[in-house]
Amino acid sequence: MGEYLMAVHRKRFRVEDIVGGEMPILDVTDEAIPMHSEIMAELRAIRAQMAKGSVPAPLSGSAAMAAIDASTAQELADARTMLETYRAQIEQCEKLKIELDLIHDAIDRTKREIAVLHGKSFDGAEMAKVNGELGAVVGGTEQATQQILEAAESIDQAASAMAKVDSADQQKRLADDIQERVISIFEACNFQDLTGQRISKVMTTMKFIEQHINAMMDIWGGVDAIKAHVPAQVDTRSEDDKLLNGPKLNGDVGHASQDDIDALFD
C-alpha cells in the first residue's frame, strides 16, 4: 500500500488573516501522534497540580543554604532548651536525694536511740525495777509516817498523865515511855535515807531516758521544731482536781504564798 499524507486542519489565527500570508500547513505523520499524546498528558497533569495549589518556586542555591542554616539553628536552639530543662530536673533530683539521705540518716539515728532506750530502760526488768523502787518509797514513807504519828500520840498521852500523877515512880515510868517514843521517832525518820537512795536510782533512769529523748529531738530539729507539732493541751481534770496544783517547787510561779493569804485577812 502506498503511504498517504494526512492533512491536519487547524484553526487560523487572526494575525495570519491581517498579514495576509498563509502559515505553512504541517503534515503530521503517525510517528508524531504518540509525542502529541504525551505532551497533552503532561499539560493535564500540570493543570491538575496548579488546581490543587500553587507550585512553590524552586529556591536558588544561596536561598537553600540559608533555609538549611535557619533550620539547623532552630534545631540547635530547641536542643539547648531541652538540655537546660533536663539539667534543671537533674539538679532538682540531686537536691531531693540529699534531703532523702538526711531523712534516712535521721530515721536511722532515731532507731538507734530507741533501741538503746528499749534495751536499757524500757524493757520489762528495768521498768519493773523502777516501779518497785517507787512503790518501796511510797510504802516506806507511809510506814514511817504511821510510826511517827503513833509515837507522837503516845508522847502526848504520857505528858498529860505525868501532869496528873504525884508519884515519882509513875513519873519516871512515864518519862521512860516518852523517851522510848522519841527514839522510835528517830528510828522512823531513817526512812528518808532509804527513800533518798531509791529515788536516786529512779532519777538516774529518768535522766538516762531524758538524754536519749533530747537526742532524738535534736535529730529532728530541736525543741522548737517539735513544738510546732505539739497538740493543744486540754485540761480533762475534774473541778476538785483542778484545785490541786501543789506542792510547789522553788521558783514556780502562779502560786499564792502564805503572805498573800495573810494579806487577805488584814
HELIX and SHEET records of a PDB file:
HELIX    1   1 ARG A   14  VAL A   19  1                                   6    
HELIX    2   2 ALA A   32  LYS A   52  1                                  21    
HELIX    3   3 GLY A   61  LYS A  120  1                                  60    
HELIX    4   4 GLY A  124  LYS A  164  1                                  41    
HELIX    5   5 ALA A  168  ALA A  188  1                                  21    
HELIX    6   6 PHE A  191  ILE A  219  1                                  29    
HELIX    7   7 GLY A  222  LYS A  227  1                                   6    
HELIX    8   8 GLU A  239  LYS A  242  1                                   4    
HELIX    9   9 GLN A  258  LEU A  264  1                                   7    
END                                                                             
